[in-house]
Amino acid sequence: MAVFTKTSVPRGAHTLPQAYYTSRDIFEQEQERIFARRWLLVGREEQAASAGEYFLTTIGRDNLIIVRGQDGRLRALYNVCRHRGTRMCEQASGKFLGSIMCPYHAWTYNLDGTLLAARNMDGVPDFDKARYPLRQAALATWEGFIFINLAERPEPFEVAFAPLLGRFARWHIAQLRVARTIEYDLRCNWKLIVQNYSECYHCPLVHPALDKLTPYDSGRNDLLEGPFLGGYMTLRVSGSRMSMSGKAYYPPLGEVAGDELDRVYYYAIFPTMLLSLEPDYVMVHRIEPLAVDRSIVTCQWLFHPDTMARPDFDTSDAVDFWDMTNRQDWHVCELSQEGVASRAYTPGPYANQEGLLYQFDRYYRSVMDD
């Protein structure tokens, strides 16, 4: 059984030095030491539900096609033709009619990546189609989410995510579907977004509406170190919800019951996934670092299909609340980016309520030093 406790920080715990938020060299190091080696959230299985359906995803300089094959398997194929390296697919999502063809010289690939046809290559000595399949990245699914890993020999997903496997089974997340998606373009480093998400020390000042619904100091955490950090916060009024009205409009998910009906769970999943579990819906943020001082955040709200099928279903009560809260967060994250870039910035002391930030920094630096 999980044990939940308040966070604390050791004596002398300070924020990260300036360079970690402003150095282009460090950002490039992150691309190789973190984003090219870790399991990264890229989407939901429903985005490629049937054979031929696909969507594109970008990680650093790499663009990949997430596609479901005729055999029902999902694959992550590099969007790079094996002939001259041309990017083959331009549309962000869609459905292939049985194959993927490069628009440059018509090399054509099966949905599993194997080369089907290479125009006018029959007379080339020693040319063998079997030697030129599309390159693939490792792919795994968990709770309906799709993850990929660019490493040549990635840590097995079931090993890397062992602390989370089965942990959120009561929410039946795999059964949920995306009801709303909002994309945000932020002028700040990706780590500031994760750190902001991991503490509510700022909530009374930045989120007065949120603070009315859940006490800023109610946080209790069961994952306190390593790549996964988080726990729950308690609603001030039993039966209320995190929404503009504060009322419950949607039925509880799965087997959520008891104390969980009056809690909201928040987990930062290293490096760039933020998972929020409400009693009646799930919210997920995916962070895409574009530059040392720019990040794209895609926020999605997941509901049960039966709830979405109701004639009176409306996401606005929940989505409007979190869109407002998100924008408040993004504003202070951008202010933080501007401040840490100043010559006046030096690392400041963490408060006890920022214990997860200290642990994030600690794990992040261990990965960067590896």
N, C-alpha and C positions, 0 to 999 in steps of 0.2 A: 504494500500500500504506500502511495506517495505521501511524503511528509512535507508540509508547507511551512515555511518560516519567513520572517522579515529579513531583508538584506542588510548587510553592514559592510564597511570597508576597513581595511587595516590602516594603522597609523601611517601617515605620509602618502596616502593614495592620491594621485594627481591625474589630471587629464593628459591626453597625448601631446607631445611636442608639435609645434606648428607645421613642420615639414610633412607630417602624415596627412594633412588636409590640403596642402598647397603645392607640394613637389610633384612635377610631372614625371620625374624619374621614379619616385615611389609609386605613383599610379601605374606606370609601365611594369614595375616589379609585381604589383598586385595582379596584373593581367596574367602573368606567368605562374606566380606562386599560389594564387588563390583561384582565379576564375578559369584557368586552364586545367586545374587539378581537382576542383570540388564538384560535388553534385549540385546542379543549379536548376531551380524551378524555371520552366519555360512555358507551361500552359496546363490545360485540362484535357483529359481524354476525349471529352465531347467535341473538341475542336477538330478532331480527326476520327470521327466515330465509325465511318464505313470505308471500304476499300477505295483508295484513290484520293480520299480527302486529306488535305495537308494544310499546314501553316508554316510560315518562315519565322525563324528566330535568329537574333544576332548576339554573339558573345565576343566582345572586343573586335578584332578584325575578321572574325569568322561568321559566315552566314550559313545556316543549316535548314534543311527541309525536314520537318516532322511530318511523316506520312504513314498512313496505314496501308499495308500491302494486301495483296489478294489473299494471302494466308491469314489475315486478321491481325498480324503483328505490327506494332508501331516501330518505326526506325527513325534514326536521326542521320540523314544523309547530308554530307557537305555539299553545298550548292556550288560545286566547282566541277566543270567538265574535265574528264581525264585526258582530253585531247590538247587544248591550248589553255585550259584553266578558266574559261569563260563562266561567268555566273549565268546559270541556265534559267532559273525561275525568278520573275520579277514581281508577280502579284503576291501580296501579303498572305493570301489564303485562297483556297479554291478546291477543285477536284480534277485530278489527272484522269484521262480516259485510257487507263491501262499502261501508260508509259510516260517517261520524262524525256523530252527531246531538247537538246541544246540548240538555240536559235542561230548559232554561228555556222556550224558545219553539219548539223543534223545528226550528231552522234545521239543514239537513243538508248535509254536505260529502262529496265524493268523497275517496278515499284520496290523491289528488294535491293536495287542498286546494281544488279548485274547488267553488263553491256549487251544489248540485243543487236544493235546494228551500228556499224561504223562505215559511212558512205565512202566508196572508192578506196577502201583500205585492203581489199582482197589481194592486190598485187604487191603489197609491202612485205619484204622478206621477214620471216619469223614473227609477224604480227599475230597475236593470239588474243581474241576478245576476252577470254577468261582472266587475263592478267590486268584488265583495266575496269574493274567495277568502281562505282562511286565509293569514296571513302566514307566511313561511318564513325560516329561517336557512340559511346555507350549510352543506353537509355534504360530507365527504370520508371515504374509507376508506383504511386503510394497514395491511397485515399482519393483516387481519381486524378491526382496531380501527375504531370509528366516532368521528369528530371533528366538532364543529360550531363555527361562528364566527358571533357575533351582529352583527358589524360590517355596516354598509350596503354597504361596498365592501372586503371582506376581502382581505388579501394571498392570492394563489392558494396552495393547499395545497402544490402541487409546488414552489413557490418557497420558502415558509416552511420546508418540511421537506426541502429539497434535500440537506443533509448526511447525512440518515438514509435516504434512499431507496436500497434495495438493500443497505444496510449489514449487515442481519441476515438476508440471504437464506438462509444456510446452515441456519438453525433452522426454516425453513418455518413461520413463526408463523401464517400465514393458515390453515393446515390444522389447527391445534390447537383444542381445545375446553376450555371451563371445567369443571374437575372439582370444585373447591371454591371457595366464596366466604365470607369473613368480613368483617363490617362493624364498625368501631371508632369510638367517639364520644370525641373527645379534647378536653380543656380547654386548648387552646393555639392559638397563631397558626399558620397554614398554612406560613409560611416556616421556622419552627423544624423542621417535619417534613422539608422538603426539605433543609435544612442538615444535619440529623442523618444523613439517608440518604447524604449526599455525603462523609462522612469516617469513618474507622475508628480515629481517634485515641482514641476512647472504648471501643473494643471489648474490650481486656483487662479493663477494670473492669466494664463493663456486660454484656458478652456472653462469659463464660468458655467456654461450650460452643462458640460460634462461633470463638473464638480458638484453640481446640484443632484446628479443622479448616482454618483459613486464617490465615496470619500477618497481624497487623493492619497491618504496614508493607509488605505485598507489592503494594499498589496501584500500577498503572501506567495512565495515562490517555491517550487519543487525542483526546478532545474537551475542550479546556482553556479555552475562552472562548465567550461567546455564549449562545444559548438552550438548547443541548444540552451537557451536561457528563457525563463519566464515562469508564470504561475497565474493566479487569479486576483481580481479585485471584486469587492462585494457591493451590490446595489444598496443604496440607502433605504429604499422602500421595497419590501418583499412584493414580488409580482410585477414590479415595474420593468421597464426595458430601456436600453440605450437608443433613444429615438427622439425626434422633435417633440412628440407628445408625452413621452415617458410611459406610454401604455403598450400593452401586449396585443398586437393584432394578428400574430402568426402563431400556430401551434408549436409546441416544443419539438425539437428534432429527435429522431430515433428513440433512444432510451434515456435521454436527459431527464433527470428527476431529482427530487430532494433538494439538497443545498445547491446543486448546480443550476437550479432555476433562478437563483438569486446571485449568480456569479457570472463574470465575463473573464475568459481566459485569454492571455496574451503571450505568444511565444515568438522569439526571434530565432530563426533557423539559419545558421551561418551558411553563406555570407549575406544573402540578400532576399530572404523570404520572411515575411511577417505574417503570422497566422493568428487571427482573432476568432475565438469561439464564443458566440452568444448562445443563449438557450434556444433560440428559434431561427438563427441563420449563422452563416460563417462568412467572415470577411478576410480577404487575403491581399497583401501588398507584395508586388514583385518589383524589386529595384534593379534598374539597368544602368550601371555606371558608364557614362559616355566620355567624361573627361574628369580631371581632378576636381573641377568645380561645377560639374553639370551631371545631373542624373534624371532619368525618366522613371516615374513610379506609376505602375498600372495597378489600380485598385479594383477588386471584383467582389461582388456580393452574391453568395450562393444560398439558394433556398431549395426546399424539397419540391420536386415536380408537382406533387399533389397540391401543395400550397400555391404554386405558380398557376395552376390550372383553374383556381377559383375565380369566378367572374368578378369578384371585388378585390382581387389581388392588386396591390399597389406598393411599390418599393419605396416610395418617396419619404415615408416617415423615418425609416432607418437610413436610407441613402442620403437624404438631405442633411441629417444630423452628422453623419460621418464625413460627408463632403465639406461641411462647415468646419468640422474639427480637423480634418486633413489640412485644409487651407490655412488654418491657424498654425498648425505645426510647420507647414512648409515655409511660412513667413519667418518664424523664429529660426528655422534651420538656415535660411538664407542670410538672416542677420548674423548667425553664428559664423557662417562662412566669411562674411565680410570682416567680422571682428578678428577671427583667428589669422586672417591674412595681414593684419596690422603689425608693424614693428613693435607695438606696445604689448602684444600678446605674449604671455608666458603661461605654462601649465598651471591651472588652478586646482585647489583641493576639492575632492569629491565629498558630497554629503552622504550620510548613511543610506538615504533613500536612493542613492545612485550606485548601489552595490553591483547591479547587473552591468552597468557601464564599465566599471572597473574590471569585471570579469570578461566582458567583451574585449576590452583593450588588451588584457592579459593573453587571451587566447589568440587574438589577432596578431600580436607581436610574436607569439610562439610560432605561428604559421609563417610569418614573414621571415623569421630567422631560421626556419627549417632548411 
